[in-house]
Amino acid sequence: MAAISIRNLDEWVIERIRVRAAEHGRSMEAEVRSILVDVAREPGTEYGLGDQIHALFEGIGDDFEIPERRRDLPRAAEFDL
């Protein structure tokens, strides 16, 4: 994934991004990333909830290992009377 630096932003722009990030409960970097993704989309392209969730969590936890699925079948409960 590429990284960019943006120089010479006015202070009011930085403040507005900070406020937007706080309103959305994310970092300034995540907010700027979301803004750029929204602007870069093709006009008329609609994304569903799954796409939005994927974009929100993209790149988080790439090192997470999924545990192996258990093969034993569920069994009925046994009650001693």
C-alpha atoms as one frame of an Amber mdcrd trajectory, in Angstrom:
protein
   0.000   0.000   0.000   1.333   3.442  -0.884   1.898   6.292   1.544   1.596
   9.997   0.752   2.401  13.229   2.547   0.342  16.351   2.063   2.108  19.623
   2.774   0.844  23.167   3.209  -2.674  22.417   4.410  -4.415  25.338   6.019
  -5.012  24.972   9.744  -8.797  25.209   9.286  -8.673  22.159   6.967  -6.737
  20.144   9.529  -9.144  21.192  12.269 -12.179  20.264  10.170 -10.709  16.816
   9.441  -9.957  16.361  13.138 -13.578  17.189  14.026 -14.957  14.878  11.307
 -12.703  12.075  12.505 -13.955  12.512  16.069 -17.567  12.536  14.868 -16.978
   9.237  13.051 -14.953   7.727  15.897 -11.766   7.201  13.936  -8.282   8.637
  13.567  -7.499  11.574  11.303  -5.603   9.208   9.017  -8.598   6.885   8.736
 -10.875   9.875   8.075  -8.642  11.198   5.281  -8.448   7.686   3.808 -12.261
   7.456   3.836 -12.591  10.883   2.180 -10.103   9.944  -0.548 -11.815   6.605
  -1.232 -15.199   8.347  -1.516 -13.829  10.952  -3.928 -11.905   8.425  -6.052
 -14.915   6.167  -6.722 -16.317   6.068 -10.213 -19.396   8.285 -10.581 -22.596
   6.321 -10.257 -20.904   3.345  -8.605 -22.815   2.278  -5.543 -21.269   0.191
  -2.831 -23.211  -1.950  -0.424 -22.838  -2.458   3.286 -20.324  -5.271   2.797
 -18.078  -2.998   0.734 -18.312  -0.261   3.351 -17.422  -2.676   6.160 -14.512
  -4.031   4.123 -13.195  -0.512   3.480 -13.518   0.359   7.162 -11.479  -2.624
   8.351  -9.148  -3.073   5.377  -5.601  -3.680   6.491  -6.498  -4.280  10.137
  -5.478  -7.635  11.563  -3.801  -9.042   8.482  -1.768 -11.281  10.773  -4.842
 -12.824  12.444  -4.905 -16.600  12.124  -8.262 -18.300  11.830  -8.402 -21.347
  14.110  -9.029 -24.728  12.549 -12.647 -25.763  12.428 -13.594 -28.449  14.909
 -14.748 -31.627  13.244 -16.619 -33.214  16.158 -20.387 -33.138  15.796 -22.682
 -31.706  18.430 -24.333 -34.318  20.609 -27.459 -34.384  22.658 -27.223 -33.460
  26.317 -27.278 -36.342  28.798 -29.222 -35.906  32.003 -28.821 -38.342  34.880
 -32.111 -38.946  36.657
